[in-house]
Amino acid sequence: MTQEPLQGFPRQAIELARQAPSAASPNPRVGCVLTDSAGRVLGQGHTQRVGGPHAEIMALSDAAALGHSVAGATAWVTLEPCSHHGRTGPCCDALAAAGITKVVASLTDPNPLVAGRGFQRLRAAGVEVEIGPGAAESRELNIGFFSRMVRKTPWVRMKIAASLDGKTALENGASQWITSEPARADGHAWRARADAVLTGIGTVLEDDPGLDVRLVETARQPHLVVVDSRLQTPLTARLFEPSRRLFIYHAVPDAARQAALEARGATLVHMPGPGGKVDLAAMLRDLAIREVNELHVEAGHKLNGSFVREGLVDEFLVYLAPKLLGRGREMAGFGPLETLAQAVPLHFLSAEMTGPDLRIVARIPGRDAF
């Protein structure tokens, strides 16, 4: 059954949530609209940069700046108002104190510090609570936040740029540029929404990439994560930038190399796994503890293959260029499989043109069922 499109204030609140900056993370992106009994908008707002006001506070401030009383008003909000003292105070208390008499929220906050307590406190203050409008849209908008809170791992999105025959580079490693400038800019927009960009030491040594956000505006640079089992990251690599944090996960200890990399500003995490490799699953759990909601993977075929083989990818962001490369490096090196039944199943979420290239977003079925 096709879901009916959102209308009215639930839609308006969702659109406000979309306007929340990437710098709001690790907080969820939330929108809030305040209306009077006649349906007139009194104030509205969205989550600000982390440490700043939440959507509800912005909406109350907007109403006050416009000279509107919110006594008896309804708050349309895309997530349960928080009930705890974190970087800011409880939004549920602020709404009740302002005289809001009804809250229509899309979802219960999965944060264990909230998890229904905001609704409880609102009801205890005499505020009517309705839950549900815009639930699917709000959850999708904050899928990384929900993943971190429920699964205790980030939402892992793997970005791949390839030819139509699935090659990400020639056999000699040449790959710049397979896709067009519009596709690269679009890829930077996806980088910007992530909390961290991950690559492997092979890519670092071959390409010396910056892996920062350059082709679109961003309120902050995502963290950078390097999987470097033997601490081979050059001290002169372009990865070292003062505007972001760099995490290097390694498996083989080397005190001298560790000290040198730490002196360059990197945070080193010893995460050994089988075969002298980094334990990728444990690394994801550690990144969640470090408040990474969405992890954007841009790596080579070997590390991509390890992520796929271990079942750690949730979603694929694939740009296909209208060209054939013949023999070359594949998207992800795993297998060989013995039967077609062993293939990794995918569900296409979208397929859109980005300049001359095709952008496909595909998800592992059921990975968002948390």
C-alpha angles and dihedrals in degrees: 000000000000113000114241112246115253117258136192124357098352087059092045091051091049091050089051090051089054088058093059108114123248085243088071087078136134080041116074120259106253135175128199133192124187118206135179126229091275092055096253117147111246099175142339141190148152138224114292131212112309109285091027129099122303123236095267093053091048090052092049090048091049091052091049091049089053091049095245124146112222096197107134092010130139122237116213106198132169096221136027110279109254120255102193139077106250123137085327136023128270112292093201090063092047092053093048093046090052091057100255107162101188134033121194107193129182098213147003111255109252091208105116088222089063112018098144098331091106090057091046092054092047092052090046087055090053096258117143113233129204122180131196119048110122094007097140094046095046093048093049091049089054100033092132092052091049091047092052094046098044106027096027090229132092123257103262116216118181116206118204131178112197147153120260089265091056102257120143096187143358118267088263090056098254109148109147107137120001095143130045131263092257090055091048091050090049089051089054089054089057090047089053094056092052124088093218139015116214130202138159133248091251091063091045093053095043102040108015089216126191093210090193128130108265110140097060133037116265135181091218141002115251118240117265123231123194123192101212111159096184101031096249096149107132115238088227095055118133088235092085108092129152092221095070143030120257120208119191116193114200140174105197116062119230113169096195095049091044092053092048094050092046089052087058089056102262123140109224122206121190105216108160122188137171119314095017092293130127114270097242096190091052089047090057091051090050092050089053089055086053088057099254108156101174124027117199112203118205105167143131127276094268097055091037088054092051091052092049094044091052092048094241101131118095101178140012125218105194128180113196118197120209094247140089122230102180113203113022146104118323130228096252127001108222136123143355092223120210098210136021088240087071092061117121106254119224138188117212111229096178144349116197138160116251105188105308092335132086118236115204124187111196129176134200104249112254096011090115093051097107 
